[in-house]
Structure formats: C-alpha cells, structure tokens
Amino acid sequence: MDLRGAGNILGEEQSGHIREVGFELYQQMLEETLARLRAGEAVVPEADDTAFSPQINLGVPILIPESYVPDLDVRLELYRRLGRLETRVEFEGFAAELIDRFGPLPREVNTLLVTLRIKAECKKAHIARLDAGPKGATLQFFRDRFPNPAGLAEFLAAENGSARVRDNKLIVARAWGSEAQRVKGVFELVRTLARIAEAKDASPEKAATAAPRAVDKGPASAPPAPGRPERPKAEQAAFAQSPPAEPSTAKRVIIPKRSTPPLLSPPVRSEPPRRR
C-alpha cells in the first residue's frame, strides 16, 4: 500500500475508517489487529444492529495538526485515546489535558472533538452515514431502519417541509453560513434524532397501560374495642385528617387531697351516783 497505493480500498464506498483516522494510523491499527488474530488473542465479533461505525463528512478539516503536536507517536496515541471516549465529561477532560500540555486548541482539534461527539450521537440514532454542506445534511440509517418510525414521522411533520425522506435517506434543508454553524447545527440535529430513537420505549400507549402507582393510605386503623360502638365513617375521616394535638407545655399543678381526720367518739360524761 505504501509503494503502489490502495486502489479501490480508498474509494468512496470503502474509505470511511481510513478517512477518519488517517492513512498511517489505519495501517498501524490493521497490523496490530492481524497480529492479534494470528496469535489467537482476538475474535472477530458477529455482526449485529450496533456493530457499525458511522461515517461522517462535514466538509471541514478534522485532525490534530503537526504544528500543534509535532511528535508523530504522541499524535497516534492521542488518536487512540480519542477513539475510546464516549461521554461529554470524558471529552471535556481530554480537551483540558490538551490545553494543559500543548496550549489553546486549534480550530481543527476543536472540530475533531465535536465530530467525535456527533459520531457518538449518530450511533444512538442508528445513522450509518452523514454528509453535511452549507445547505443542509443527508442522513442514511443503518440497514435503512430507524428505531422509532412514529417519532420520525412527528419530526418530519414538525419540520414543515424542510425535512423529507427520499431514496431511503433523510434530507434536511438548512442554511449554515459558516463552518462553525454547520458543525453546531449537525450536532443539534443528530442529538434530536438520537433522543427520538431512544424514546421508542417511552411511548404514550405504554405509559397509559403502565400499572398505577400505589397510594399510601397510612397505617390501618385498629378495630374498635369490644363492647364499644364504632365511629361513623365521616367522623373517622375528620378525626384522621385533624392534626394531632400538640403537647401542652403548662406545668401540671397537683392539689393534695385533704386528709380526713379520724372520727372521734363523743365524750362520755361521768354522772355522780344517785342517792337513794
């Protein structure tokens, strides 16, 4: 490939990975993968609905310039690390590290980071290919299927004619005057489609048929004591809703009971003996 070229491998239909990572990095990755296969350390995964890599063409330069990172080995290592990033926090941490090591981010590096975030959103929205230009974008879904067709129909209706489907491709008309507006607009577009695709399990029909949440009715009231009449239901409801009485802060005054004096027998008068 170094001496005679790659032929049709770099053609329009087969050059997605090479165009994204660069020719030198692609060669090195290919050699490492072949070495692992020969050693029996790697197994080729079976193809499924998520085993695809979105191809993105924004028409803007996306790379780490040699003027920013002169060392080739360091650039290759940065490309490898970029391929493992997934979340927004990871991208922001990687950008902070680049600024700390090499200085402010050039426009190409900033666009590269945003493009990788677009690629992650395309994966969620099952977008296999995306081509964007000054007048809009063309999207092709993986295996020509979208996870949430009803949500896609609502999206098309909300666009009022600026989005349509033709030849199994979604064509969205936009007016992006600059490259920065194009990159930002594409990111917002694919993020919207990703949310629609992920909302397929939260349809209103399923939400309506979901089991209602149990209502806490409070502790059950104790049965009335035997021989005691049960309160009417209205009185019970009023009693249950009435706030509990606050404990009184007044001190209790204990009045001692009067002690009853013992009963005294009436005095006995001694009478003088009668004379006869």
Secondary structure by P-SEA (a helix, b strand, c coil): ccccccccccccccccccccccaaaaaaaaaaaaaaaaaccccccccccccbbbbbbccccccccccccccaaaaaaaaaaaaacccaaaaaaaaaaaaaccccccaaaaaaaaaaaaaaaaaaacccbbbbccccbbbbccccccccaaaaaaaaaaacccccccccbbbbbbbcccaaaaaaaaaaaaaaaaaaaaaccccaaaaaacccccccccccccccccccccccaaaaaaaaaccccccccbbbbbbbccccccccccbbbbbccccc
